[in-house]
Amino acid sequence: MSVDELTPPEAARWAGRAGLPLPTDRHAPVAATANHIHSVVAVLRDLDFCDTPPAAAYRAGEEKHDAAV
């Protein structure tokens, strides 16, 4: 486990602070799930989107359709 990973006691503490008390048997699965989500988000943060406009700049229906393949 890396230093950045959430431990089961920390998961329980954070859940409690959010008003979501966890039963003891849920501490480890919640910590594992949170760590997995964190690892996925970390990969997404590393992606280089260059000149890709934000989603708010997309206008549905304004794209041009052509049948060329």
Buried (B, 14 or more C-beta within 10 A) or exposed (E): EEEEEBEBEEBBBBBEEEEEEBEEEBBBEBBBEBBEEEEEEEEEEEEEEEEEEEEEEEEEEEEEEEEEE
